Amino acid sequence: MARRESLALLLFVALLLSGCGPATLPFECTDAIGCVEIPPGEPIKIGVIQNLSGEGPPGLFMVHCVELAVDDRGSQLLGHPVELVGADSACSGEGGTMAALKITADSQIVGIVGPSCSGEAAAAMEIVSEAGLVMISGSSTAPSLTSVGGERGSDWQPGFLRTAQNDALAGRAAALFAFQELGKRRAATINVGDPYTQGLTDTFRQTLVELGGQLVLDATVNKGDRDMRPVLNAVAASGAELLFFPVYEPEGDYIVLQAAAVEPFEQIALMSAEGLYFETFLAEVGEAGVGTYLILPTFAQSPEYGAFLSRYEAKYQEPPLPIYDATTYDAANLLFSAIAAVAAQGNEGTLHIGRQALRDALYTTSGFQGLTGTLTCDQYGDCGVARFNATRLDDPVAGLEGLHANVIWTYLPDE
């Protein structure tokens, strides 16, 4: 009896002591710009800013690429469902501002994939950065968003990254092709005054002059202009041997169609960029566009990319536009992987994601295997593999596939 009483007393003392031990402390966020806290069972929210209603690259297929990246993770991340919160940026500065305000109003959003266009990115970046968010784009290519010649771009903001190419290299590729391959020494440019087109024409001019060429006219037209004859006459009068006009539709369509009616353009080469890489451009210009060169980023061609295309077509019953699909998919996966790397699980089951920790993880990304190749991000947010092809439009009826297959020259700046 006495032994049983002693054992009972010892058990009581042990329980008493365990109850007086140190309590488990709640999670304390020490991140410099705060944490997103996601309770058990609640979704991880990802903003998706894309062009759904404006001119320029159509953003719906990019939204689909993000959706596919979510599907490929079983629609979950760290045991939480993934919820995509969309906003239409309309490929404009005003649209970018409104989309950024919509997304940042939700404090539970962890990061953003997008936007589609450089102009909307420039407008959205300060709002997104001040909110402590990260934004990673698969298609915003203006040099000013990240860096030019190793120096911070004029629109750079902390938290912006991209898997698309830096068009400082695209402009350089265009100038090298014009000067070295086509033998053109005198060139003119046309832009529409936005970060994308002006960034391309600026770096084209810089490289052309470095090579010993001359930019004889640097012209700007407005979005919405239809009559291109005044600027085309100015190009012809300048003595240009080549016109570089990296603009979107419909302005690019008008330039090509109306140039065909200006006699001196029989001797002036036309060259644009991915802003005209659309079936609608080929259908609109037809035979008038024959001989036009396009400087395009090289496209993914790996077995993994082929499998991605199969999954995309099976889900959406059509192929994606064959430009910026793989880069957008890579942007989403880069964001998801960084979230998984920095998230901390609290004792109460809540997921804690440090905003600065997420930025740091993205900026220090190295050797990430994406559809577009091995991605490594620099201090300004450039993560993409930048390589370019010069293609020539010889047969509009052959469509984008025929244009893409007609590669005249390739620029590999990293090799």
C-alpha positions as MATLAB code, in Angstrom:
seq = 'MARRESLALLLFVALLLSGCGPATLPFECTDAIGCVEIPPGEPIKIGVIQNLSGEGPPGLFMVHCVELAVDDRGSQLLGHPVELVGADSACSGEGGTMAALKITADSQIVGIVGPSCSGEAAAAMEIVSEAGLVMISGSSTAPSLTSVGGERGSDWQPGFLRTAQNDALAGRAAALFAFQELGKRRAATINVGDPYTQGLTDTFRQTLVELGGQLVLDATVNKGDRDMRPVLNAVAASGAELLFFPVYEPEGDYIVLQAAAVEPFEQIALMSAEGLYFETFLAEVGEAGVGTYLILPTFAQSPEYGAFLSRYEAKYQEPPLPIYDATTYDAANLLFSAIAAVAAQGNEGTLHIGRQALRDALYTTSGFQGLTGTLTCDQYGDCGVARFNATRLDDPVAGLEGLHANVIWTYLPDE';
ca = [
       0.000    0.000    0.000;
       2.792    2.418    0.965;
       4.603    1.647   -2.323;
       1.515    2.429   -4.385;
       1.060    5.709   -2.520;
       4.702    6.661   -3.206;
       4.325    5.943   -6.940;
       1.148    7.992   -7.056;
       2.888   10.874   -5.335;
       5.818   10.763   -7.775;
       3.445   10.749  -10.754;
       1.556   13.713   -9.328;
       4.786   15.678   -8.822;
       5.942   14.861  -12.368;
       2.677   16.065  -13.867;
       2.815   19.189  -11.737;
       6.352   19.969  -12.843;
       5.559   19.380  -16.511;
       2.668   21.800  -16.251;
       4.981   24.454  -14.894;
       7.503   24.117  -17.734;
       8.091   26.850  -20.301;
       5.154   27.420  -22.643;
       5.612   27.188  -26.428;
       6.083   30.738  -27.640;
       3.974   31.960  -30.564;
       5.737   32.689  -33.865;
       7.266   36.156  -34.006;
       7.864   37.687  -37.425;
      11.289   39.315  -37.618;
      11.245   39.883  -41.388;
      12.306   43.415  -42.323;
       9.145   44.139  -44.337;
       6.710   41.786  -42.652;
       5.180   38.359  -43.055;
       2.119   36.901  -44.680;
       0.346   34.571  -42.233;
      -1.768   31.790  -43.697;
      -3.928   29.858  -41.196;
      -4.382   26.085  -41.551;
      -6.553   25.206  -44.543;
      -6.493   28.719  -45.983;
      -5.145   29.284  -49.524;
      -1.825   30.715  -50.593;
      -2.922   33.627  -52.772;
      -0.963   34.517  -55.894;
      -1.736   37.635  -57.921;
      -1.811   37.323  -61.713;
      -1.583   40.638  -63.584;
      -1.968   40.190  -67.348;
      -3.255   42.025  -70.401;
      -6.797   40.803  -71.009;
      -8.300   43.712  -72.931;
      -5.606   45.938  -74.447;
      -3.421   45.839  -77.526;
      -0.119   44.002  -77.283;
       0.634   40.453  -76.142;
      -2.620   38.678  -75.207;
      -2.479   37.801  -71.536;
      -5.100   35.044  -71.400;
      -2.677   32.383  -72.592;
      -0.204   33.592  -69.947;
      -2.893   33.172  -67.282;
      -3.335   29.633  -68.589;
       0.408   29.020  -68.231;
       0.220   30.038  -64.562;
      -2.831   27.819  -64.073;
      -0.925   24.921  -65.593;
       1.982   25.509  -63.202;
      -0.520   25.294  -60.330;
      -2.025   22.112  -61.767;
       1.421   20.543  -62.063;
       1.840   20.966  -58.295;
      -1.457   19.278  -57.564;
      -3.092   22.683  -56.981;
      -1.330   22.829  -53.607;
       1.780   24.338  -52.081;
       3.039   23.341  -48.632;
      -0.250   21.595  -47.948;
      -2.312   24.696  -48.741;
      -4.513   25.197  -51.808;
      -3.242   27.794  -54.279;
      -5.666   30.567  -55.217;
      -4.992   32.809  -58.216;
      -6.290   36.389  -57.970;
      -6.420   38.039  -61.394;
      -6.283   41.639  -62.568;
      -6.468   43.041  -66.107;
      -3.639   45.489  -66.833;
      -4.784   46.270  -70.416;
      -1.164   46.696  -71.618;
      -1.174   50.355  -70.512;
       0.314   52.476  -67.768;
      -3.102   53.304  -66.347;
      -4.111   49.659  -66.469;
      -0.915   48.649  -64.686;
      -1.590   51.148  -61.913;
      -5.178   49.985  -61.410;
      -4.173   46.308  -61.447;
      -1.426   46.944  -58.892;
      -3.818   48.796  -56.597;
      -6.321   45.939  -56.808;
      -3.781   43.252  -56.015;
      -1.965   45.080  -53.223;
      -5.293   45.848  -51.503;
      -5.348   42.179  -50.458;
      -2.695   41.803  -47.749;
      -2.869   37.997  -48.031;
      -1.400   37.918  -51.535;
       2.119   36.509  -51.359;
       3.488   37.381  -54.817;
       2.536   38.299  -58.369;
       3.114   36.689  -61.757;
       3.125   39.303  -64.510;
       2.490   41.751  -65.960;
       2.314   41.205  -69.714;
       3.704   44.520  -70.989;
       6.627   46.700  -70.006;
       4.609   49.928  -69.816;
       2.175   48.487  -67.302;
       5.077   46.970  -65.354;
       6.768   50.373  -65.056;
       3.512   51.872  -63.762;
       2.811   49.046  -61.307;
       6.279   48.496  -59.876;
       6.446   51.278  -57.293;
       3.024   50.375  -55.864;
       3.929   46.696  -55.704;
       7.354   47.390  -54.205;
       6.024   49.705  -51.503;
       3.520   46.995  -50.525;
       6.437   44.616  -49.925;
       5.430   42.215  -52.680;
       7.451   40.446  -55.341;
       6.389   40.541  -58.990;
       7.968   38.270  -61.578;
       7.135   38.658  -65.258;
       7.511   36.249  -68.133;
       7.052   38.899  -70.823;
       7.978   42.444  -69.677;
      11.269   43.008  -71.464;
      12.126   46.743  -71.349;
      15.724   47.346  -70.205;
      14.617   50.153  -67.842;
      12.789   47.650  -65.635;
      16.007   45.934  -64.550;
      19.350   47.091  -65.938;
      21.111   48.579  -68.932;
      24.802   47.864  -69.442;
      25.210   46.622  -65.900;
      23.616   49.745  -64.383;
      20.259   49.942  -62.617;
      17.405   50.811  -64.986;
      15.438   54.019  -64.568;
      12.224   52.148  -63.653;
      13.837   49.560  -61.350;
      12.135   48.864  -58.028;
      12.938   46.275  -55.330;
      10.889   43.128  -55.751;
      10.629   43.038  -59.556;
      12.156   40.141  -61.469;
      11.616   38.557  -64.859;
      12.246   35.318  -66.685;
      11.795   37.056  -70.061;
      14.820   38.461  -71.833;
      16.269   41.919  -71.252;
      15.669   43.833  -74.467;
      18.949   45.675  -74.056;
      20.326   42.500  -75.591;
      17.539   42.332  -78.185;
      18.352   45.866  -79.352;
      22.007   44.896  -79.538;
      21.140   41.783  -81.532;
      19.107   43.887  -83.979;
      21.977   46.322  -84.532;
      24.556   43.560  -84.952;
      22.343   41.819  -87.502;
      21.705   45.048  -89.443;
      25.361   46.092  -89.482;
      27.252   42.816  -89.762;
      24.857   40.536  -91.639;
      22.849   42.940  -93.803;
      25.657   45.448  -94.285;
      23.474   48.442  -93.397;
      25.323   51.538  -92.140;
      22.539   54.140  -91.982;
      19.380   53.328  -90.040;
      16.191   54.965  -88.785;
      14.006   53.908  -85.864;
      10.351   54.344  -84.900;
       8.986   53.796  -81.374;
       5.753   54.714  -79.585;
       7.353   56.346  -76.556;
       6.762   53.509  -74.095;
       9.476   51.663  -72.103;
       9.363   48.600  -74.364;
       9.722   50.202  -77.800;
      11.963   53.056  -76.695;
      14.224   50.697  -74.775;
      14.715   48.644  -77.920;
      15.408   51.601  -80.204;
      17.780   53.197  -77.667;
      19.960   50.101  -77.351;
      19.796   49.567  -81.121;
      21.127   53.105  -81.647;
      23.879   52.723  -79.051;
      25.152   49.499  -80.567;
      24.899   50.733  -84.151;
      27.002   53.790  -83.320;
      29.535   51.639  -81.441;
      29.901   49.517  -84.568;
      30.528   52.552  -86.748;
      27.042   53.011  -88.145;
      24.801   56.079  -88.040;
      21.260   56.603  -86.797;
      19.874   59.155  -89.247;
      16.368   59.433  -87.746;
      14.886   58.584  -84.344;
      11.115   59.035  -84.688;
       8.154   58.536  -82.363;
       4.528   57.891  -83.294;
       1.549   57.679  -80.975;
      -0.442   54.612  -80.089;
      -3.583   54.837  -82.161;
      -1.957   56.621  -85.106;
      -3.150   55.250  -88.433;
      -1.492   57.516  -91.012;
       2.201   56.600  -91.079;
       2.976   58.373  -94.363;
       4.527   61.487  -92.754;
       7.009   59.489  -90.674;
       7.727   57.102  -93.547;
       8.445   60.021  -95.870;
      10.827   61.374  -93.227;
      12.573   57.995  -93.092;
      12.943   57.958  -96.877;
      14.275   61.538  -96.906;
      16.844   60.717  -94.196;
      18.780   58.384  -96.450;
      18.222   55.391  -94.166;
      19.086   51.965  -95.508;
      17.096   50.169  -92.807;
      14.096   50.981  -90.606;
      13.867   49.353  -87.164;
      10.339   49.682  -85.730;
       9.795   47.353  -82.729;
       6.119   48.310  -82.221;
       2.929   46.333  -81.674;
      -0.149   46.038  -83.828;
      -1.941   47.830  -85.312;
       0.743   50.538  -85.689;
       3.227   47.994  -87.030;
       0.693   46.797  -89.591;
       0.191   50.345  -90.867;
       3.947   50.926  -91.140;
       4.458   47.828  -93.282;
       1.398   48.359  -95.475;
       2.014   52.054  -96.094;
       5.778   51.625  -96.611;
       4.916   49.468  -99.635;
       3.394   52.567 -101.239;
       6.458   54.768 -100.618;
       8.790   54.161 -103.571;
      12.166   54.615 -101.774;
      11.234   51.727  -99.438;
      12.011   49.327 -102.241;
      15.628   49.896 -101.147;
      15.030   50.207  -97.378;
      15.008   47.048  -95.268;
      12.245   46.692  -92.661;
      12.976   45.109  -89.291;
      10.780   44.718  -86.209;
      10.627   42.485  -83.123;
       8.348   40.119  -81.205;
       5.638   42.780  -80.952;
       4.549   41.714  -84.448;
       4.910   37.975  -83.954;
       1.199   37.279  -84.382;
      -0.924   35.521  -86.990;
      -3.013   38.683  -87.209;
       0.029   40.629  -88.408;
       0.767   38.077  -91.118;
      -2.863   38.042  -92.247;
      -3.094   41.838  -92.269;
       0.091   42.664  -94.207;
       0.127   39.664  -96.544;
       2.482   40.031  -99.480;
       3.344   43.597  -98.451;
       5.238   42.136  -95.514;
       7.463   39.806  -97.540;
      11.120   40.486  -96.748;
      10.432   41.981  -93.302;
      12.847   40.820  -90.604;
      11.839   40.092  -87.012;
      14.283   39.828  -84.102;
      12.791   37.161  -81.821;
      13.870   35.494  -78.596;
      14.693   31.837  -79.146;
      11.932   29.491  -78.032;
      12.155   26.524  -75.673;
      12.702   23.235  -77.484;
      13.402   20.706  -74.708;
      11.473   17.434  -74.166;
      10.028   19.054  -71.036;
       8.666   21.871  -73.173;
       7.058   19.354  -75.512;
       5.330   17.733  -72.535;
       4.191   21.166  -71.342;
       2.634   21.875  -74.745;
       0.775   18.553  -74.637;
      -0.670   19.341  -71.210;
      -1.623   22.847  -72.305;
      -3.393   21.708  -75.466;
      -5.182   18.912  -73.611;
      -6.593   21.370  -71.073;
      -7.349   24.387  -73.262;
      -7.992   22.693  -76.630;
      -5.529   24.945  -78.440;
      -1.799   25.624  -78.329;
      -0.401   28.655  -76.510;
       1.074   31.551  -78.411;
       4.627   30.289  -79.053;
       6.309   33.209  -77.297;
       6.416   33.891  -73.555;
       4.515   30.707  -72.730;
       7.546   28.885  -71.296;
       8.898   32.034  -69.637;
       5.565   32.662  -67.885;
       5.375   29.049  -66.725;
       8.942   29.386  -65.429;
       8.056   32.641  -63.647;
       5.243   30.931  -61.748;
       7.403   27.973  -60.764;
      10.273   30.216  -59.697;
       7.870   32.023  -57.370;
       6.370   28.794  -56.007;
       9.807   27.316  -55.311;
      10.959   30.447  -53.491;
       7.814   30.450  -51.345;
       8.411   26.821  -50.411;
      12.023   27.603  -49.507;
      11.317   30.478  -47.089;
       7.959   29.562  -45.507;
       8.015   28.700  -41.803;
       5.416   26.487  -40.115;
       4.296   27.827  -36.739;
       3.449   25.533  -33.820;
      -0.164   26.571  -34.162;
      -0.184   25.321  -37.763;
      -0.101   28.722  -39.404;
       2.247   29.236  -42.358;
       4.474   32.327  -42.114;
       6.115   33.770  -45.254;
       8.612   36.603  -44.812;
       8.308   39.176  -47.586;
      11.969   40.231  -47.549;
      13.032   36.601  -47.218;
      11.021   35.830  -50.345;
      12.689   38.665  -52.251;
      16.120   37.505  -51.115;
      15.401   33.922  -52.172;
      14.378   35.052  -55.649;
      17.293   37.432  -56.203;
      19.761   34.725  -55.185;
      18.207   32.030  -57.382;
      20.938   30.028  -59.099;
      20.791   26.987  -61.344;
      16.982   26.758  -61.399;
      15.936   24.294  -64.097;
      13.091   25.753  -66.130;
      11.513   25.069  -69.493;
      13.648   27.855  -70.965;
      16.925   26.541  -69.559;
      18.965   27.105  -66.414;
      17.835   30.295  -64.676;
      20.062   32.421  -62.444;
      18.839   35.807  -61.195;
      21.095   38.844  -60.858;
      20.853   41.732  -58.407;
      18.514   43.670  -60.696;
      16.082   40.811  -61.301;
      17.110   39.449  -64.688;
      16.758   35.664  -64.516;
      16.146   34.656  -68.129;
      18.265   33.030  -70.780;
      18.717   35.676  -73.493;
      19.274   34.391  -77.024;
      17.829   35.747  -80.253;
      17.052   34.746  -83.828;
      16.699   36.992  -86.844;
      13.880   35.588  -88.969;
      12.583   36.771  -92.352;
       9.008   36.750  -93.576;
       9.087   35.022  -96.949;
       5.691   33.303  -97.029;
       2.825   34.887  -95.042;
       0.589   31.909  -95.868;
       2.946   29.622  -93.936;
       1.967   31.443  -90.743;
       4.006   31.801  -87.583;
       5.398   28.307  -87.938;
       6.888   29.172  -91.317;
       8.237   32.490  -90.046;
       9.794   30.909  -86.973;
      11.419   28.208  -89.106;
      13.018   30.759  -91.432;
      15.949   31.693  -89.170;
      18.590   33.774  -90.945;
      20.958   34.449  -88.034;
      21.296   33.641  -84.319;
      22.765   35.774  -81.507;
      24.044   33.983  -78.386;
      25.338   36.710  -76.039;
      26.223   34.253  -73.273;
      28.382   31.985  -75.419;
];
